[in-house]
Amino acid sequence: MMIPRLVAQWFCALLLLAMVRWVHAEAIIEHVRFPSLDLEASTGQPLMLNGLLFRPVGDAGKRVPAVVALHGCGGMYSVVKSRRDELSIRHRTMADLLVAEGYAVLFPDSLRSRGRETICKEPNAGRTLTQAHRRLDTMGALVYLQGRADITRNRIAVLGWSHGGSTVLATMNEKARVVRIFRDGDAGAPYFRSAIAFYPGCIDSLGAKEGYAPAAPLLLLVGGSDDWTSPRPCIALVDRLQRDQETASIVVYPDTYHGFDGPDSQPRVRLDVPNGVHPGKGVTVAVNPAARDDAYVRVKAHFRATLTGDKQP
């Protein structure tokens, strides 16, 4: 029959037009679009998020675990103008690492989806894009992934850097009202199975009025000399959680600064950032290859233990 064949060809063509999809470095990459749980102020309708989804090449037709990866205040793309639509080296390296482990990786774009490129230069107190907004983005990403036929809906984790790491903490606080409402809204629906935060700001979670308890195993990876997001509140938070017998752990890398898992480069001071341990005096961003390599080992071990049940690093 010719008609069914033509319909099938037409449908395939629509799929290709609806989402750009290509194979690169052993990953299938898709441009995707899905609703946040955040609402457009002007319309009251869900904000639509753009994102990049990476998936293992050899797993067509098979459900795989997934990780939602949350960028920092500078977004998820390269700062090189000719590559402004490509992931930064930090994010692409993590995508490759996780895809090699057999996971799909979704990067929601919380900035450009709102017509913005960065919020790093905005004082914390004046930011209009907060952890609360991005938590709703992250929940929207979870709903989106759970609705896909190629994702194992009860094996999804979340990982983030800096502002994205702070969002990870907010998303994982099961004492937060919005988290309780989300989880109660679909009885029995799985939530994030585990979480990792690279050098997050922990002050908000440490001082949360409702208290803090992680909804799943939580790992923090921080620099001991970080002068952008101080490690002290993170250490205090995990100490308290461990006293309460919650499943949380922290690794503090001595003599290590913010962005330690970035590409090899010279240490630099960013004077354009108004926030940090010493407001107005700039912050330090510096790679530490030894800390980066150790962190990658721990990322793999954490997700193997929580997403696949394999506790071997």
N, C-alpha and C positions, 0 to 999 in steps of 0.2 A: 504493500500500500504506500503510495507516494505522500499522502497528506500527513500521516503520523511522522514520517521521516522529515518532511519540511518543518513541521511543528517543532520537532526535536532540535533541528538545526537552528531555527529561529530562537528557541529558548536558550540554547548554548551561546548564541551571539549576544543576547541580552545580558546574560551573566557576565560575559567578558567585558561588556561596556559598563556594567554597573559597578564592577570593582576591578581595578587594575591588579593584575596578578602575574608574578613572574618568579623564576627560580634563581636563587643566588646563594652561593656559599652553603650548599646543602640545606637550604631553607626555601620553602614556598612563602612568598611575601604578598600580603593583600592589603590594599587600602580599604579600610572598612569605615562604616558610619553607623552610629547607634545613639539612642537617647541616654542622656544623663538623668539622674533623678532630680537634678537642679532644674529650676524653671527660668525661662526668659522673663526678665522683669517687664518688658514691654507687652508681651503677649500672654504670659501665664502658661505657655506651652513648654514641654520639656526641651531643654537645650540639647541640640544635636552635636555630638562629639565626633571628630575625625580621629582615626587611629591607624596604627600599623600592626598587623598581625603576622607573626612569624610561625611557621609550622614545619616540622620535620618532613623532608621530601618523601621518604619511603613509607609513610603511614597513611596513604590515601585510603579512605573508607574505614579507618580505624579510629576509635576514640582515644585521645591522649590527655594526660593531665595538662594543666595550664598555669601560667604565672602572669598576673597583671603587674606591669612595671611602670612606676610613677616617676616622671622626670622631676628635676629640681626647679628653682625659680627662673633659670635661664632657658627652660624648654628642653625638648628632646632632640633638636636638630643641630647640625653642624653650624659653627659660626663663620665658616668659610663661605663667602657669597656664592661661589660656583657650586656649592654643595648644600645649599640652604634647605633643600627638601630631602636630604639624607640624614639618617640618624648620626649623632655625634659618635666619636670613636668609643667613648665610655659605654654608651647605650648599645652600640652595635656589638661591642665585645661581649657584653652580658647576654644579648640576644643569641649570639653564636654559641656561647657556653651553655645556655639553657636548652637551646634546640638540640645540641649535641647530646644532652642528657635525655632527650626524648620528650621535651615539653613544648607546647605551644606558648608563645609569648605575645601578649597584647600591650602595646604602648598607647594609652589614651592621651590625646593632645588637649590638655586643659587650657593652654594659652591661645594658640592660633584659632581654636574653635570659638574663642571669645574675641577674636580680632586683636590679640596681643602677642608680643614676641618675648617679653621678659618682665618680671616683677622684682628682680634682684636689687634695683636701684630705689625701690620704694621703701620708706620706713615701715617697719612691721605694724605700727599702730594705724597707719593710713592705708593699708592694703585693702582693696575691695575684692580681691580674690584670695580667699582664706582656706585654711584646712577644712572648714565646714563645707565650703563649696566643692572642694576636690574630693572629700569623702563621698559626696553624692555622685560625683563622676565615677569614683571607684566602685561604688555599689551598682551603678549603671553598667559598668564593664563586666561585673560579675553576672548580672542578669543576662547580658548579651551573650557571654560565653556559655552560660548554662542552657541557652536556647539553641546552640549550635549542635548539629548532629555529629561533629568530629571532636567534641570535647567531653571528657569525663566530668560530669557536672558536680560530683562530690569530691573532686581532687583538683581544687584551684587554690593557689596561694597568691600572696601579694608581696611585692618588693618595691622599695623606693629609695631615692637619694635626696638628702637635705630637706627641702620643702616637701618633696614627695615622701621622704622618710617620716617627716612629722605627720603627713597625711596617713601613712601606714599606721602610726600609733593611734591616731584618731579613729580610723576605720576599725581597728581591732579592739577598741574599748567597749566591752559588752555591757558596761554600766551606763554608757551614754544613751540618752533617750532615743535618738534617731536610730541607733543600732538596734535597740530593743524593738522598736516599732517595725523596722525592716525585717527582723528575724521572726517576729510574731505574725507578720502579715501573710506569710506563706508557711503555714505550719509544716514542719518536717523538711523544709527546703534547706539544703546544706549551705553553710557560710564558708568563708575562707578557711582553709585547712591549716595554714601556717603563714608566717610573715617574717620578713627581714627588712630592717631599716639601716641604711648607710648614713652615718653622721647626721641624724635627725636633730631638730630642736625639740627638747623634751620638757620645756618649762610648762607648756599648756597641759600636757598629760599628767605631769607631776602634781600640778595644782588644780586638776579638774574637780569642780565642786561635787560632782556625783561620785567621785572616786575613780579608781582605775583598776580594771582586771582584764587581761588579754583573753579574747575569745578562742585563741588557739596558740600553740607554741610560737614564741616570739624571740627573735635574735636581733641584737643591736651590734653594729660594727662601727666603732668610733675612733677618732684620733685623740690621743692624750693631750696634744698641744693645740687642738682646734680652737682658733680664736674667732670663728664665725658662728658655729653652734657649739657652745661649751659642752664638754663631756660630763661635767659635774651633775647637772640635773638628770642626765640619763643614768649615771651610776646610782644616784639616789633613788630613782624610780625602780630600777631593777633590784636594788637591795631590798626595797620595801616589798616588791612583788615576791621575791624569794622568801622573805620572812613570812609572807602570807601563803607560802607553798604554791604560788602560781608558776606556770611553766614559762619562764622568761630567763634569758641569759644575755650577757654582754661581753664583748671582747674590746679591750682598750689597747690600742697600739701606741707604745711610748714614742715620744718625739715625732709625732705624726700629725699632719694638718688636714684641713678640709680638702675633699677631693682627692684623697690619697690613691684612689683606684683609677685615676685618669690616665691619659696617655703620657709617655715619658716626656717631661719638659722641665724647665728650670722653675724653682719656687718663685712665686710672684705675689706681690701685695696689691690687692684691689682697693684703691682709694675711692672708687665710685660707689661702694656699698656702704650705706649709712648704718646698717645694723651690725651686730657682732658683739663680742665681749667688751670691746673698747669703742663705743659708738663714735663715729667721726674720724677715727684713726685708721680705718681700713681693715681688711681681713686678709689672711694668708691662704692661698690655694697652692698645694704642692703635692706632687706624686711621691709615693713611697712604694717602690716595686715589691719589696719584701712583704709589706702589709697587704698590698693588692693581691699578691699571689696567695697569701695565707687566707685572705677573705674569700677568694674564689673557691678554695678547697672547702671552706666552711659553708659557703652557699650550696655547693653540690651535696655535701653531707647532710645539711639541714633539710633540703628538699627531698633527698633520697629517703630519709627517715620518715618524713611527714606526708609525702605525696606518693611514694612507691613502697614504703615499708622496708627499704634497704638501708641499713644503718652503716654500711661500709662507705668511707669517704672515697 
